[in-house]
Amino acid sequence: MTETESSARSISHEGVRWRVEIVGHGVSGTGRFADRGIQLLRFTRENAPDEPVREIVTALFDLDLAHDREILELLQLARPPAEPRQPTDSRFDADEPAPDEAPPDETA
């Protein structure tokens, strides 16, 4: 998913002011059917815009034209942001040879 020029708006829900922002977009599908636009929405509290609380991937839509009720439904469906994943396989360790490579010759 690529980053996009930010489009954001604010809503209130249960006494909390939320900021929702489009933070990325891309396409979904395979081959010639990779034509479904998707976007990543990030929800933050308005008083802490640098601390993501929830995220959700949706079909492309114009955030400015969406009804507050639709945004609130997305807020309720959204999940906490995923933690960055760390490689768990030694194939990703630059200090170790890949499984199909011979180890370096240390006799030279």
C-alpha positions in Angstrom: 0.0 0.0 0.0 1.4 3.4 -0.9 1.3 6.5 1.1 -1.1 9.2 -0.2 -1.7 12.8 0.2 -3.6 13.1 3.5 -7.3 13.5 3.6 -8.7 13.8 7.1 -11.8 14.8 9.1 -13.0 14.8 12.6 -16.1 13.2 14.3 -17.3 12.8 17.9 -18.3 9.5 19.4 -19.2 8.9 23.1 -17.6 12.2 24.2 -14.3 11.6 22.3 -13.2 13.7 19.3 -11.7 11.3 16.7 -9.6 12.2 13.7 -9.8 9.8 10.7 -7.2 10.0 8.0 -6.5 8.2 4.7 -2.8 7.2 5.2 -2.3 4.8 2.2 -3.9 3.4 -0.8 -3.4 0.6 -3.3 -5.1 -2.0 -5.4 -6.4 -5.5 -4.6 -6.7 -8.5 -6.8 -4.5 -10.5 -9.1 -3.4 -10.3 -12.7 -5.8 -8.3 -14.9 -8.3 -8.3 -12.0 -6.1 -6.2 -9.8 -8.3 -3.2 -10.2 -10.1 -2.8 -6.9 -9.0 0.3 -5.1 -8.4 0.1 -1.4 -7.3 2.5 1.2 -6.0 2.5 4.8 -7.9 4.6 7.3 -6.2 5.5 10.6 -8.2 6.7 13.6 -6.5 8.9 16.3 -7.8 10.9 19.1 -7.9 14.5 18.0 -5.8 15.6 21.0 -3.1 13.0 20.1 -2.9 12.8 16.3 0.5 11.1 16.3 -0.7 8.1 18.3 -2.8 5.7 16.1 -5.6 3.9 18.0 -7.3 2.0 15.2 -6.9 1.2 11.5 -9.0 -0.4 8.8 -8.6 -1.2 5.1 -11.6 -0.2 3.0 -12.6 0.1 -0.6 -11.8 3.5 -2.0 -14.3 6.2 -1.2 -14.3 9.9 -0.7 -13.8 10.6 3.0 -15.2 14.1 2.6 -18.5 12.8 1.2 -19.0 10.0 3.7 -21.8 10.4 6.3 -20.7 10.5 10.0 -22.7 7.3 10.5 -20.5 5.5 8.0 -17.3 6.8 9.6 -18.6 5.7 13.1 -19.3 2.2 11.7 -15.8 2.0 10.4 -14.4 3.2 13.7 -16.2 0.4 15.5 -15.0 -2.2 12.9 -11.4 -1.0 13.0 -8.7 -2.8 14.9 -5.6 -1.6 16.8 -2.6 -1.1 14.4 -0.5 -4.2 13.9 2.9 -4.2 15.4 5.8 -4.3 12.9 6.7 -7.9 12.2 10.2 -9.2 12.8 11.7 -11.9 10.6 11.6 -15.3 12.4 13.6 -17.2 9.7 17.4 -17.2 9.5 17.0 -16.7 5.7 16.5 -13.0 6.6 19.7 -12.8 8.7 22.3 -11.0 6.5 25.1 -12.7 8.5 24.0 -16.2 7.6 24.2 -17.8 4.1 20.9 -18.5 2.4 19.9 -22.2 2.5 20.9 -22.7 -1.2 24.3 -21.0 -0.8 27.5 -22.5 0.4 29.0 -21.1 3.6 31.9 -18.7 2.9 35.3 -20.4 2.7 37.2 -19.4 5.8 40.4 -21.3 4.9 41.7 -18.6 2.5 
